[in-house]
Amino acid sequence: MEEAINPLSKAAIKKILRTAQAFIGRSSIALEREYPRSRRKHPASSTYLIRCKESSILWMPNIFEVCDMSLVQFNNEVDIRSCYDLCNSTLETVKPNVWVDEDTIIQYYTEASGQENFLVGWKYPCLLR
């Protein structure tokens, strides 16, 4: 029997994107303390993963152990399309699959493996906290 897919609301998708954006500029130590269920993606990796039922957020620190960018991965096609449509309708399009608002830039792309991602970053890196 197949599991029923309950699509996320626009508000829930927006909250996930804002959470991913809120990680940027924060230290790895602070994020590990605030999100104790985060785990390194691989033992030798500096990328951390927070897995939820409907999505995953990866946060990637730079050489100074400060989060540079976040990656949002939704677990089903319906939520991926909803997030894409939300970005298209509420954010300014810079070029295909790249959107901005006051302080955030989001890029949608597909990896060679077929994994679809939303890369979230700060529009102005000088604003890092």
Secondary structure as UniProt FT lines:
FT   HELIX           10..23
FT   TURN            24..25
FT   HELIX           28..34
FT   TURN            36..37
FT   STRAND          39..40
FT   TURN            43..44
FT   STRAND          48..51
FT   STRAND          55..61
FT   TURN            63..64
FT   STRAND          66..74
FT   HELIX           77..90
FT   STRAND          92..95
FT   TURN            96..97
FT   STRAND          98..100
FT   STRAND          104..110
FT   TURN            112..113
FT   STRAND          116..122
FT   HELIX           125..127
//
